[in-house]
Amino acid sequence: MSTEVKVPTLGESVTEATIGEWLKQPGDAVKADEPIASLETDKVAVEVPSPINGVLSEHKVELGDTVEVGAIIALVEEGEASSAPAKSEKQESKPAEEKSEAAPAPSPAPSPVEATDTSLTLSPAVRRAVLEHGVDPSTIKGTGKDGRLTKEDVLAAAKAKDSAPAPSASGEAPTPSPAPSAGGERRTERVKMTRMRQTIAKRLKAAQEEAALLTTFNDVDMSAVIETRNKYKDLFAKKHGIKLGFMSFFAKASVLALKDVPSVNAQIDGAEIVYHDFVDISVAVSAPGGLVVPVVRDCDKLSFAGIEQAIADYGQKAKDGTLTMADMQGGTFTISNGGVFGSLMSTPIINPPQSAVLGLHRIEDRAVVVDGEVVVRPMMYIALSYDHRLIDGREAVTALKIIKEAIEDPARLLIDL
């Protein structure tokens, strides 16, 4: 008896999704609640579980198809998967001469993706990375959920391949490398944008077109925060079971600024301004499918440990592809840390309907003047992009200055200055 697998409810106002990845193929055994497909929505990837124990018998839709909530995407048969395929055994029992006669003419060597076992399911981003770097995904150990490959796994394998030592001058034959394309042919590839990437593109463009964006900059001496972190990080980790990072300092500093300058924590709704007496900070996190911004709620009430734990949990969920729609909804202010990728300075774009975003950048030693003397200090550029329709320049500069002063003198975070 067949059981239908349907698209689950995806969240408020979300009515459709795209088949981003088949985690199980026809003939695979599945258990109840085991994911068989990954759906891409406007914001997150949603896994579709099997309703029963059995065998996946059929895909009703293709990879990349758009499906609505409640649509049937697959069928699962009750029972157990069959043992080794009989077809393969019959083929093995044929005489060598017969197989030789039936063998087709040699065909061109397949690409790394085509040459792998068809049971190895790759997401579009991973497949593109495999093609770009010419690595064999079947030889890479996946670090994603259920051992699946991530783009980072492929990039690490490609880097290791590039840094591999050249063959020695001994009599051993070198390992053959993939033959270059005939005549130095240059190839291009067209890959359909994921639903998440399309949504990111639309929202960012809409933010630029609708809001009156402006960015103000400042630089921060990170000496005090670095000293405080180095002094207490071991005790902090021992007591709370989580590492003490810089993000919690900036989140707490942002809380001070948003409380003192409420318009930076507000938003425009039609002809009205909505002010919030709470601070929910969206933290930009890099995920395989694109940039996502889960929300750390009530940062004004959370401890340093609570903020660090929430950020760590979201980071792991983003890597595993298990962020939910609820994780992404809301938020009154955003912090984006481009410094982890080496960015020196940038002008971040606000996350509508929010009115401001704080951009953090890399820390580097620079010569600065302190008390009339030139000294070397670990400095960071910070940027606040804001909607000038709601936030005046004086308010934006004031908010950024409060953040700067709190980071340079962390005691302010304890006595609310």
PLY file of the C-alpha trace (Angstrom):
ply
format ascii 1.0
element vertex 417
property float x
property float y
property float z
element edge 416
property int vertex1
property int vertex2
end_header
0.00 0.00 0.00
1.36 3.42 -0.98
1.41 6.40 1.36
1.58 9.90 -0.06
4.31 12.32 1.03
2.96 15.86 0.99
4.49 19.31 1.32
4.01 20.37 4.97
2.91 23.76 6.21
5.87 26.06 5.59
5.09 29.00 7.81
3.05 32.17 7.86
2.43 33.63 4.38
4.59 30.95 2.71
2.52 28.93 0.23
5.08 27.32 -2.06
8.63 26.03 -2.19
11.16 24.49 -4.58
12.49 20.93 -4.52
16.09 21.73 -3.61
17.42 18.23 -2.97
16.25 14.62 -2.93
17.75 12.98 0.16
16.35 9.57 -0.75
16.04 7.88 -4.13
13.39 5.37 -5.36
14.17 1.98 -3.86
15.79 3.41 -0.71
14.54 2.21 2.66
13.15 5.00 4.84
12.06 5.25 8.43
9.17 7.23 9.83
10.15 10.91 10.27
13.38 10.39 8.29
13.96 13.28 5.83
13.50 12.29 2.20
13.58 15.72 0.53
14.75 19.26 1.20
12.52 22.16 0.14
13.84 25.64 -0.48
11.55 28.43 0.64
12.09 32.16 0.46
14.09 32.12 3.68
15.13 28.63 4.80
15.43 25.02 3.72
12.70 22.73 5.07
13.09 18.96 5.24
10.14 16.72 4.37
10.00 13.54 6.49
8.63 10.14 5.55
5.24 9.49 7.19
5.90 5.74 7.66
8.55 3.03 7.66
8.94 1.59 4.20
10.55 2.02 0.81
10.49 5.19 -1.30
8.80 3.99 -4.47
8.45 7.11 -6.60
9.30 10.79 -6.94
6.19 12.61 -8.14
8.06 15.83 -8.94
11.50 16.66 -10.29
14.44 18.47 -8.70
13.90 22.21 -9.08
10.11 21.99 -9.45
7.95 24.49 -7.56
5.37 22.84 -5.28
2.56 24.23 -3.16
1.68 23.36 0.43
-0.21 20.06 0.45
1.11 18.88 -2.93
2.12 15.22 -3.27
5.84 14.93 -3.96
6.54 11.22 -3.42
5.10 7.81 -2.57
6.31 5.43 0.13
5.44 1.71 0.09
5.06 -0.20 3.33
7.57 -3.00 3.76
11.32 -3.47 3.57
13.78 -2.72 0.81
14.71 -5.65 -1.39
18.13 -7.23 -1.06
20.91 -6.97 -3.65
19.49 -6.16 -7.08
18.82 -9.34 -9.08
19.60 -7.55 -12.30
23.19 -7.02 -11.30
23.58 -10.71 -10.36
22.27 -11.82 -13.75
24.66 -9.53 -15.52
27.57 -10.91 -13.50
26.61 -14.49 -14.46
26.91 -13.82 -18.21
29.99 -15.22 -19.98
32.78 -12.75 -20.47
32.53 -13.10 -24.24
28.83 -12.19 -24.24
29.44 -9.11 -22.11
32.30 -8.13 -24.38
30.11 -8.37 -27.45
27.35 -6.31 -25.83
29.73 -3.66 -24.59
29.08 -0.29 -26.24
31.76 1.82 -27.82
33.88 3.85 -25.39
32.37 7.20 -24.47
34.08 10.37 -23.27
35.16 10.41 -19.65
32.32 11.67 -17.43
32.62 14.76 -15.31
33.42 14.34 -11.58
29.73 14.67 -10.74
28.60 12.16 -13.37
31.29 9.65 -12.44
30.14 9.26 -8.86
27.62 6.86 -7.44
24.13 8.07 -8.27
23.15 7.54 -4.63
25.35 10.51 -3.71
22.93 13.45 -3.68
24.44 16.88 -4.17
22.78 20.23 -3.65
23.03 22.75 -6.52
25.71 24.78 -4.69
27.80 21.69 -3.97
27.39 20.38 -7.52
28.53 23.72 -8.92
31.60 23.74 -6.64
32.47 20.17 -7.70
32.33 21.13 -11.36
34.33 24.32 -10.85
37.16 22.64 -8.95
37.20 19.25 -10.69
37.13 17.13 -7.53
35.53 13.71 -7.03
32.76 14.11 -4.42
32.74 10.38 -3.67
36.21 10.76 -2.11
35.21 13.61 0.21
33.90 13.07 3.71
30.82 15.22 4.28
30.45 17.28 7.44
26.82 18.27 6.91
23.74 16.65 8.36
23.70 12.86 7.90
27.17 13.06 6.35
26.07 15.17 3.38
28.62 17.24 1.49
28.71 20.98 1.98
30.28 23.59 -0.25
32.97 24.09 2.40
33.87 20.38 2.19
34.39 20.66 -1.56
36.49 23.84 -1.25
38.68 22.21 1.42
39.18 19.14 -0.79
40.05 21.35 -3.76
42.58 23.28 -1.67
44.15 20.03 -0.47
44.31 18.79 -4.06
46.03 21.97 -5.26
48.60 21.79 -2.46
49.38 18.08 -3.01
53.12 17.47 -3.70
54.23 16.82 -7.28
55.14 13.21 -8.28
58.69 12.15 -7.40
61.36 11.52 -10.02
61.37 7.76 -9.29
60.35 5.12 -11.79
56.74 5.14 -10.57
54.22 6.39 -13.07
52.55 9.64 -12.01
48.87 9.66 -11.19
46.97 10.61 -14.34
45.22 13.96 -14.24
41.99 14.84 -16.02
42.61 15.53 -19.70
42.13 19.20 -20.66
39.23 20.02 -22.92
40.01 19.79 -26.62
41.58 22.90 -28.10
41.55 24.70 -24.73
37.78 25.02 -24.92
36.28 27.45 -22.43
32.99 26.40 -20.90
30.19 28.19 -19.11
27.46 26.80 -16.92
23.98 28.12 -16.26
22.56 27.25 -12.85
19.09 28.28 -11.79
19.09 30.59 -8.78
17.75 29.00 -5.65
14.54 30.39 -4.25
16.46 31.75 -1.27
19.00 33.53 -3.50
16.17 35.02 -5.60
14.47 36.31 -2.46
17.73 37.76 -1.12
18.26 39.55 -4.43
14.72 40.98 -4.46
14.81 42.14 -0.84
18.19 43.82 -1.13
17.21 45.59 -4.32
13.88 46.65 -2.81
15.70 48.03 0.24
17.91 50.18 -2.00
14.98 51.43 -4.04
12.59 52.18 -1.18
14.78 53.34 1.70
16.93 56.46 1.72
20.13 54.62 2.63
23.09 56.35 4.20
26.11 54.97 6.06
28.17 56.54 8.83
31.55 55.14 9.90
33.75 55.11 12.96
36.71 53.11 14.22
37.02 51.26 17.51
40.02 50.46 19.66
39.48 46.79 20.54
42.20 46.66 23.22
39.87 46.64 26.22
37.51 44.00 24.83
40.40 41.78 23.76
41.99 42.11 27.20
38.70 41.37 28.95
38.01 38.38 26.73
41.48 36.91 27.18
41.24 37.36 30.97
37.88 35.69 31.43
37.36 33.36 28.44
38.48 30.21 30.27
36.33 30.89 33.34
33.44 31.86 31.08
33.66 28.63 29.09
33.97 26.55 32.27
30.91 28.12 33.87
28.61 28.50 30.87
29.85 25.80 28.50
30.16 28.27 25.62
33.02 30.36 24.24
33.11 34.10 24.90
33.22 35.89 21.57
33.15 39.50 20.43
29.57 39.39 19.13
28.02 39.45 22.61
29.96 42.64 23.42
28.66 44.33 20.28
25.13 43.06 20.91
25.16 44.52 24.42
26.70 47.77 23.17
23.97 47.96 20.51
21.32 47.54 23.21
22.68 50.65 24.97
22.61 52.62 21.72
19.10 51.50 20.73
17.70 52.33 24.15
19.23 55.81 24.03
18.29 56.43 20.38
14.89 54.69 19.91
14.51 55.65 16.25
17.39 53.31 15.31
15.32 50.45 16.78
12.12 51.56 15.04
10.56 50.98 11.62
8.25 52.69 9.16
4.81 51.17 8.60
2.94 53.17 6.01
2.48 56.66 7.42
3.34 55.56 10.96
6.55 54.95 12.91
6.59 51.81 15.05
8.81 52.06 18.14
9.84 48.93 20.07
10.54 48.70 23.80
12.48 45.48 23.24
15.62 44.67 21.26
15.55 41.65 18.94
18.82 41.53 17.04
19.08 39.72 13.72
22.55 38.21 13.39
23.73 37.67 9.82
24.96 34.08 9.40
26.51 32.56 6.29
24.69 29.38 5.23
25.31 27.07 2.24
22.31 28.56 0.44
23.11 32.20 1.15
23.09 34.79 3.91
20.41 34.25 6.56
19.53 36.41 9.57
18.10 34.46 12.52
16.88 36.59 15.41
18.32 36.65 18.92
15.30 37.82 20.87
15.26 40.05 23.97
18.96 40.89 23.83
18.26 43.62 26.35
17.34 40.91 28.88
19.84 38.19 27.93
23.21 37.70 29.59
26.47 37.50 27.63
26.23 33.71 27.89
22.65 33.71 26.65
23.58 35.76 23.58
26.65 33.63 22.80
24.64 30.41 23.17
21.85 31.66 20.90
24.35 32.72 18.21
26.21 29.39 18.42
22.95 27.44 18.13
21.89 29.44 15.08
25.29 28.99 13.47
25.07 25.22 13.82
21.49 25.15 12.55
22.50 27.25 9.53
25.32 24.80 8.76
22.98 21.82 9.14
20.22 23.50 7.14
17.72 23.21 10.00
16.80 26.86 10.54
13.04 27.32 10.71
10.80 30.15 9.58
10.20 31.07 13.22
13.96 31.55 13.70
13.98 34.16 10.93
10.86 36.18 11.70
10.95 39.54 13.46
14.05 41.44 14.44
14.38 45.15 15.15
18.09 45.64 14.33
20.80 43.67 12.49
24.49 43.03 13.11
26.56 41.75 10.18
30.16 40.67 10.77
32.09 40.78 7.51
35.32 40.76 9.48
35.25 36.97 9.77
35.84 36.88 6.00
38.56 39.55 6.09
36.53 42.64 5.16
38.21 45.93 6.06
35.22 48.20 5.40
31.77 47.96 3.83
28.39 49.67 3.59
25.85 47.05 4.74
22.28 47.16 3.45
19.40 47.28 5.93
17.14 44.27 6.42
13.58 45.56 5.75
11.42 46.50 7.56
14.24 47.34 9.95
15.78 50.79 9.72
19.43 50.19 10.60
22.23 47.62 10.41
25.63 47.55 12.13
28.55 46.29 10.07
31.62 44.85 11.82
34.97 44.33 10.11
38.36 42.76 10.66
40.64 43.72 13.53
44.10 44.84 12.54
46.97 46.65 14.23
47.17 50.30 13.16
49.08 53.35 14.28
46.84 55.77 16.17
47.43 58.85 18.28
46.64 58.45 22.00
47.40 61.31 24.43
49.68 62.95 21.88
51.70 59.81 21.21
51.64 57.45 18.23
50.88 53.92 19.43
49.89 50.66 17.78
46.43 49.40 18.70
44.09 46.66 17.43
41.51 48.70 15.51
38.24 47.86 13.81
36.15 49.96 11.42
32.44 49.86 12.20
29.63 51.09 9.96
26.00 51.93 10.59
23.74 51.99 7.54
20.34 53.52 8.18
17.11 54.68 6.56
17.41 58.45 6.39
13.61 58.76 6.06
13.35 57.85 9.74
16.79 58.36 11.26
18.56 61.71 11.13
22.32 61.91 10.74
22.74 63.22 14.29
20.88 60.19 15.69
22.85 57.71 13.59
26.20 59.21 14.52
25.18 59.32 18.19
24.16 55.65 18.18
27.41 54.57 16.55
29.40 56.69 19.01
27.65 54.99 21.94
28.61 51.59 20.53
32.21 52.74 20.07
32.48 54.07 23.63
30.96 50.92 25.15
33.40 48.67 23.29
36.41 50.81 24.23
35.27 50.85 27.88
33.33 47.60 28.57
32.53 48.72 32.12
29.83 50.91 30.52
27.97 47.72 29.63
27.62 46.88 33.32
26.54 50.28 34.60
24.32 51.21 31.62
26.22 54.28 30.38
0 1
1 2
2 3
3 4
4 5
5 6
6 7
7 8
8 9
9 10
10 11
11 12
12 13
13 14
14 15
15 16
16 17
17 18
18 19
19 20
20 21
21 22
22 23
23 24
24 25
25 26
26 27
27 28
28 29
29 30
30 31
31 32
32 33
33 34
34 35
35 36
36 37
37 38
38 39
39 40
40 41
41 42
42 43
43 44
44 45
45 46
46 47
47 48
48 49
49 50
50 51
51 52
52 53
53 54
54 55
55 56
56 57
57 58
58 59
59 60
60 61
61 62
62 63
63 64
64 65
65 66
66 67
67 68
68 69
69 70
70 71
71 72
72 73
73 74
74 75
75 76
76 77
77 78
78 79
79 80
80 81
81 82
82 83
83 84
84 85
85 86
86 87
87 88
88 89
89 90
90 91
91 92
92 93
93 94
94 95
95 96
96 97
97 98
98 99
99 100
100 101
101 102
102 103
103 104
104 105
105 106
106 107
107 108
108 109
109 110
110 111
111 112
112 113
113 114
114 115
115 116
116 117
117 118
118 119
119 120
120 121
121 122
122 123
123 124
124 125
125 126
126 127
127 128
128 129
129 130
130 131
131 132
132 133
133 134
134 135
135 136
136 137
137 138
138 139
139 140
140 141
141 142
142 143
143 144
144 145
145 146
146 147
147 148
148 149
149 150
150 151
151 152
152 153
153 154
154 155
155 156
156 157
157 158
158 159
159 160
160 161
161 162
162 163
163 164
164 165
165 166
166 167
167 168
168 169
169 170
170 171
171 172
172 173
173 174
174 175
175 176
176 177
177 178
178 179
179 180
180 181
181 182
182 183
183 184
184 185
185 186
186 187
187 188
188 189
189 190
190 191
191 192
192 193
193 194
194 195
195 196
196 197
197 198
198 199
199 200
200 201
201 202
202 203
203 204
204 205
205 206
206 207
207 208
208 209
209 210
210 211
211 212
212 213
213 214
214 215
215 216
216 217
217 218
218 219
219 220
220 221
221 222
222 223
223 224
224 225
225 226
226 227
227 228
228 229
229 230
230 231
231 232
232 233
233 234
234 235
235 236
236 237
237 238
238 239
239 240
240 241
241 242
242 243
243 244
244 245
245 246
246 247
247 248
248 249
249 250
250 251
251 252
252 253
253 254
254 255
255 256
256 257
257 258
258 259
259 260
260 261
261 262
262 263
263 264
264 265
265 266
266 267
267 268
268 269
269 270
270 271
271 272
272 273
273 274
274 275
275 276
276 277
277 278
278 279
279 280
280 281
281 282
282 283
283 284
284 285
285 286
286 287
287 288
288 289
289 290
290 291
291 292
292 293
293 294
294 295
295 296
296 297
297 298
298 299
299 300
300 301
301 302
302 303
303 304
304 305
305 306
306 307
307 308
308 309
309 310
310 311
311 312
312 313
313 314
314 315
315 316
316 317
317 318
318 319
319 320
320 321
321 322
322 323
323 324
324 325
325 326
326 327
327 328
328 329
329 330
330 331
331 332
332 333
333 334
334 335
335 336
336 337
337 338
338 339
339 340
340 341
341 342
342 343
343 344
344 345
345 346
346 347
347 348
348 349
349 350
350 351
351 352
352 353
353 354
354 355
355 356
356 357
357 358
358 359
359 360
360 361
361 362
362 363
363 364
364 365
365 366
366 367
367 368
368 369
369 370
370 371
371 372
372 373
373 374
374 375
375 376
376 377
377 378
378 379
379 380
380 381
381 382
382 383
383 384
384 385
385 386
386 387
387 388
388 389
389 390
390 391
391 392
392 393
393 394
394 395
395 396
396 397
397 398
398 399
399 400
400 401
401 402
402 403
403 404
404 405
405 406
406 407
407 408
408 409
409 410
410 411
411 412
412 413
413 414
414 415
415 416
